[in-house]
């Protein structure tokens, strides 16, 4: 089922918040508006992490460790599923050292307090 | 939303088909009953793969390359989403060389021809 335009626009706003505030400015507090409070992330090379506070700690460390310059997110497919959305996407990470890393992901989106947020987030590298 | 018992049982049957027929017997034709015809998989270290025929080719090669002895799948969380299910799970792969590899995954399940199948399948290693 296709995703209504208003929902797709709300998803883009959330993604832009992640790229602008979290990736560029290391503002992990912005993750309150990106992940649901009971979200789960499944990072490659690490166990799954449950709960937004734990997720903030993960990203605070990961963004520093990777020395990220920019992150861009692009939806490949978004599928409405009841009052949720399942998205397949691609991320491109550019580091300060000039390296480009291609990543693909699946995000299960839910609305929380009227904001579309990532409830389940899993990714892996293309290479 | 919790998943009805009958759906959870149908999901287990599909997972058992994968572990018994595909992982143990290299019977990739059984994937007709595991993946939807338009399914997408997102394997770590490779681009995403769309369509069941391409997915069969991937698993045929991957199962041989990994020299898999057994695969076990366990649901960590299953969330009903409209007439679909989003599942978080853990896989344990044991190779013939005796190595154990821990993997976590997210599967977006859909019904096709009355069978619950994997429509989107992404995973990554724990270590």
Interface residues (C-beta under 8 A of the other chain):
Chain A: X1 X40 X42 X43 X44 X45 X46 X47 X48 X76 X77 X79 X80 X81 X82 X83 X84 X86 X88 X104 X105 X106 X108 X120 X122 X123 X124 X125 X126 X127
Chain B: X1 X40 X42 X43 X44 X45 X46 X47 X48 X76 X77 X79 X80 X81 X82 X83 X84 X86 X88 X104 X105 X106 X108 X120 X122 X123 X124 X125 X126 X127
